[in-house]
């Protein structure tokens, strides 16, 4: 009975986290109509810095440290992945943007194999190829060329996977809160630097990582506050979910995020995915669940 209760709680927490994550995406899409994706990322992370900083103040961390460059790498990759994700949210359907980001577990399996010497089973390799097939179905490249949004979407998954892979090593040296703080700190400081650079050296080709800071007004404050608060809450419940039951089960349930995102996107004016795109989404979900089950 206890095991069933733990499973139920894990599933419930992840369902709630996935729903919050989709609503956060909606706030990011609405905020993007008034500010650059760079500024959206800035507000998303500054809330995390405040919350985690307060938690560290109340309960100081106990870490042996020793991996500052890897810690910075984790923060930088997480920031760039989030920047690509929010840029896509502003320009393509919410469900598509979320699906691209959910390819992270597939890439994580590959990077863990390459860098951490983790073995990949036959089923995991099959999942990887199914996932890549899903990406092609969603992108539907003309010839062999992917669009800018497709490439950024793929990078949102790759960048997140590199961040997750580095976490596996960092958790042996740092408090979990410090690892998360590295992400939110980089995601707050680097945008400030890019705001300055953009003022003098703006390049249209790099518009996804450039922008002018615009002070929010009126209802836009609601969007950025909702973005930061829901982003933090979704992370909290996601962490609780993984603490309640097996990672494979929780990881599989996390793909409900795509369904929530499609529904929320339709409410905001997105069209329903085409048949080919739906097939691609289904393949990515199948691949992710296969990888989660293998873990």
N, C-alpha and C positions, 0 to 999 in steps of 0.2 A: 504493500500500500504506500509506503514511504517513497519507493522508487517511482511509482505512478504519479504521486503528488509532485515530486521533484521534476519529472518530465513535463507534467501539466504546467507548472510554474515557468519552466524554461521556455516552453512553446508560447505561453501567454506573454511573457516578457519580450520575446523576440517579435511576436506579432505586433505588440504595442510599439516597440522600437521601430519596426518597419513602417508602421503607419505614421509615426512622428517624423520619420526621415522623409517620407513622401510629402508631408505638409511643409516641412522645412524647404524642400525643393520648390514648392509653390511660392513660398515667401521669397526665395532667391530669384525666381522667375519674375515676380512682381517688382522686386527691388531693382532688378536689372533694367527695367524700363526707365529708371530714373538715375542710374549710376553705372559705372563700369563694373565688369566682373571682378576686377582687381579690388575695388572698394567693397564689393559684396563679400569677398574672401576676408578682407581686413576686419569687417564687422563680425563675421562669423567667428573669427579666431580671438578677437579681443575679449569676447565673453568667456571663452575658454581660459584665457590667461587669468582673468579675474577670479573665476571659480576655483581653478586649480591652485593659483597662488594663495588663495584664502585657505584651501585645504592643507597646503604645505605649511602655512603659518600656524594653523591649529595643531597639526600633527607633523612635526619635522620628519623628513625622510631619513632612512638609514640605508645608504648605498655605498658600495666600495668604489664605484666609478672606474675610470681608467680608459674609457672609450669615447672621448669628446668628439673626434672626427666622425665616428659612426653615428653618434647621437645627432650631430648636425646634419649628416646625410639623411637620417630618418626624417628629421624635420623638413628638410628641403624637398625631398621626394613627396612627402605628404602634402606639402604646400602646393607644389606644381601640379600634382594630381587633382587636388581640389580646385585649383584655378582653371584647369582644363575642363573639369566637370561643370563648374558654374558657368563658364563661357558657353558650353554646349547647352546648358539649361536655358540660357537666354536666346538661343538661336535654333534649336531643334525641339521636337516633341519631348516632353518630360520623360515619358516611358523609354524612349530611345536612349536619352542621356543616362538614365539610371541603369539600363541594361548594359551599356558599355562599361560603366563603373563596376558592375557586378561580374565582369570578366576577371577581376583581380585574383580570386582564388585559383583560377586556371593558371595565370602567370606566376602566382606564388609557388605553385607546385613545381613549375619549371625552374624558377630561381633557387628554390630549396634544393633541387636536384643538382643544379650547377654549382652553387656556392656553399651549401651546407652538407653536401654528400648524402642527402636523404634519397632513399630508393623510391623509384616510381614503379608501381605495379603495371601490369598490362592494361588493366581497366583504367588506370589513371592516364596512361598514354592515349588510350582510345578516347577518354574524356577530353583531353587536350585537343585532339583533332576535331572532335565534334564541336567544341567551343570555337575553334577557328572557322569551322564551316558556318556556325551561327553568325559570327562577325561578318563574314562575306555576304550572307543573306541580308543582314541588316543594312550594311553599307551599300550593297548593290553597285559596286564600282563600274564605271564606264571604261571598258577595256581593262587595263591593269592599274588605273589611277583611282586612288581614294580621294575623297573631298577633304578639305581642311577640317570639317567637323568630324568626319570619320577618323582622321588621324589623331585629332585631339581626344576623341572618345576612346580610341584604343590606348592612347597614352594615359588617360585617367585610370585605366585598369592596370597598365604596366607600372606607372608611378606608385600607385597604391600597393601593388604587389612587392615592389622593391622596399617600400616602407615597412610592410608587414614582415618581409623576410629579415630585415635588419632588426626588427623587434625581437625575433626569436633569439638572436645573439645578445641584444642589449638587456633583456630581462635577467641575464646572469650577472649584470653589473649595476643596474639602476632600478630604483623604485618605479613602479608602473606610472605613478603620477609624474615623475620626472621625464619619462619617455613621452607621455602625452604633452607635457609642457614644452618639450623641444619642438613639437609640431606647431602648437599654438603660438609660441614665441616667434619662431621663424615666419609663421603666417601672419604675424602682426608687424614685425620689423621690416621684412623684405618689401611688403607693399609700400611702406613709408618711403623706402629708398627708390622704388620704382615710380612713385608719384613725382619725386624730384627729377628723376631721369626723363620721365615722359614730358615734363614741362619744357625741356631743352632739346631732347633728342627723340621725339615721337616718330615711330615707324609704323605705317599702316600694316605692314606684313606681320608685325608683332603686336597687333591690337589686342590680342587675348591676354597679354601680360603688361599692358600699359593702360593708363587712364588718368584723368584729372580728378582730384578729390572734390566732391560736391557735398556740402553739408546737407544732410537729410532735412526735409521740412514736412510738416503735417503728417499725413497718413504714412509717408515713407518711413518715419520713425517706428511705426507699428510693424512694418515689414522687417526692418533690421533687428528690432528687439525680438520679434517672433523667430527670425532666422537664428539668432544666437541662442535664445532660450531653448528652442526645439532641437537644435543641433546638439546642445549639451545634454538635454534630457534623453534623446535617442541614444547617444553614446552611453549614458548611464544605464539605461535598461538593456541595451545590448550586452554590456559587461555583466549585468546581473543574470541575463539569460545563459551566457556561457559558464557562469558559476553554478548554475542549477542542474544542468544535465550535459550529456555528451555533445562535444563540439560538432560532430557530424550531423546530429539531429537539428541542433540550433542553426547550423550553417545552411541546411536544406530549407528550413522554415524562413530564413532571411530573404529568400527569393520572392516571398510574397510582396516585398518592397516594390518589385516591378509592377505587379498587378495594381497596388495602391497608386503608384506613380502614373500609370496609364489612366486610371479613373480620375485622379486629381487633374491630370493634364487635360482631359476632355472637358472637365468643368471650366478650366481656364481658357478653353478654345482650341486645344489641339485636336487634330483629326484622329480617328481610330487607326491603329496600325494596319497597313495593307496585308494581304495574305502572305506575301513573301517575307515581309518584316516580322509578322507573327511567327512564321516558321523559324526565322533566325532567333527570335527571342526564346522560343521553345527549346531550340538546340543549346543556347547558352545556359538556360536554366537546367537542362538535362546534364550538361557537362559539369556545371557547378555542383549539382547534387551528387554526381558520381565521384567527384573529387572529395566532397565533404564526407561521403560514405566511406571512402578509402581511408580517411583520417580517423 
